Amino acid sequence: MSNAAVTSGPFDSIKRIEDEFQVATYKKMPFSVERGQGCWVWTSNGEKYLDLYGGHAVCATGHSHPHVVKAIKAQADRVLFYSNLVYSDIRGRAAEKLVSAAPEPLTKAFFCNSGTEANENAMRMARMATGRHKIVSFSGGFHGRTADSISATFLGKYRKIGEPNVPHHVEAEFGSVESIREVIDQETAGVIIEPIQSMAGVKEAPPEFFTELRARCDEVGAALIFDEVQTGIGRTGAWFFAGSEPTAGVVPNIVTLAKALGSGVPVGACLVDDKVSSAIKENDLGTTFGGGMIAMAAVLATLEAIENDKMIENARAVETHLRSELSDVSTVKGILGKGCLLGIEFETTASEVFSGLLERKVIAGTSSDPKVLRLLPPLCVSKEELNLLVEALKG
Ligand SMILES: Cc1ncc(COP(=O)(O)O)c(C=O)c1O
């Protein structure tokens, strides 16, 4: 279909209806997505965009990966849903596969429906396991928009949006060993950290910081929580950021997941060690939809697709390729992050670069740092596709 044939007509009417019947809380790009495949989406106007934002860090397996789509369809034909009041083969298989990919000593999963909910449950488990209330989190981290998660979010305006905040949340400085020694104490139930701070502008801490963080939590008996809603499920070039090289092998007591976990079907999870899981009794946690069969089929197929298509290896190759190809682009000041969670730092404002890329039909993301453009592409993105970005940035 040529672009000229279907001008702005269909999009205008789609936009008009959404704007009329939805609360105006989202800043949207000026098109409607009709179809997706791999790293590409097609709009109602017949245009094609390269999606280096991965449907908001969700579509790690690419848009509508055939293995995932097939698994969801097959499960829908069997049974759409039953809650945790019954056993389910697909739930057991998804949990087993997820726990098997996790670093020791994480041994059990609790399923929920989103990132913020995973973090709420993680903080609750930390309180239950320690009998304490205080939660420490870091300047620049983002943990979600429900009450406890937004109270742990010391980033820009977010915490204020969540007022009145949940009490007993205290801020520490990301990357500062002095700060963690000062703030994490015998009253601390849990410490939650976004190990690469994506929304803050892809900010990283050195491996020694994670070693000190683990040691301090052990010293005072606090549970350490990694919010891997963005870093998890292969994005940084390992199944989990926990236990990987950039953390010097540090594994927390709880890892939280969402976004990529279901390739687009809403699902969240907490992975916990025995110390935490043994503190949880019947009915301490729960959610109607968590562990539903469609979500579990999506989780299992997502993990299989990542494994079968060697996407974790590809995520590492993406970083190497972009670091090399962008090294001589004059406007690029630096590359931040790991694997397929990358920040490109510019001399000028990233929002201008974002708009320029959008005009050239490339979707990227901005961040809270005005100079950092974020890339969160599907883990299957190819060098040829990345080169379209490189050419656009050079041009
Ligand atoms: C690191 C991190 N944690 C938590 C969340 C919240 O996840 P959700 O929007 O699924 O509630 C997000 C969402 O962007 C996130 O990036």
The ligand as an SDF file (V2000), in Angstrom:
LIG
                    3D

 16 16  0  0  0  0  0  0  0  0999 V2000
   12.5770   -0.3680   36.5110 C   0  0  0  0  0  0  0  0  0  0  0  0
   11.0810   -0.3400   36.5250 C   0  0  0  0  0  0  0  0  0  0  0  0
   10.4290   -0.8090   37.6010 N   0  0  0  0  0  0  0  0  0  0  0  0
    9.0940   -0.8230   37.6600 C   0  0  0  0  0  0  0  0  0  0  0  0
    8.3250   -0.3560   36.6220 C   0  0  0  0  0  0  0  0  0  0  0  0
    6.8260   -0.3890   36.6970 C   0  0  0  0  0  0  0  0  0  0  0  0
    6.3420   -1.3680   35.8510 O   0  0  0  0  0  0  0  0  0  0  0  0
    4.8050   -1.3480   35.3850 P   0  0  0  0  0  0  0  0  0  0  0  0
    4.6140   -0.1790   34.5110 O   0  0  0  0  0  0  0  0  0  0  0  0
    4.6240   -2.6770   34.6860 O   0  0  0  0  0  0  0  0  0  0  0  0
    3.9970   -1.2750   36.6280 O   0  0  0  0  0  0  0  0  0  0  0  0
    8.9450    0.1480   35.4810 C   0  0  0  0  0  0  0  0  0  0  0  0
    8.1620    0.6920   34.3480 C   0  0  0  0  0  0  0  0  0  0  0  0
    8.5970    1.4110   33.5140 O   0  0  0  0  0  0  0  0  0  0  0  0
   10.3640    0.1510   35.4260 C   0  0  0  0  0  0  0  0  0  0  0  0
   11.0120    0.6240   34.3680 O   0  0  0  0  0  0  0  0  0  0  0  0
  1  2  1  0
  2  3  1  0
  2 15  2  0
  3  4  2  0
  4  5  1  0
  5  6  1  0
  5 12  2  0
  6  7  1  0
  7  8  1  0
  8  9  2  0
  8 10  1  0
  8 11  1  0
 12 13  1  0
 12 15  1  0
 13 14  2  0
 15 16  1  0
M  END
$$$$
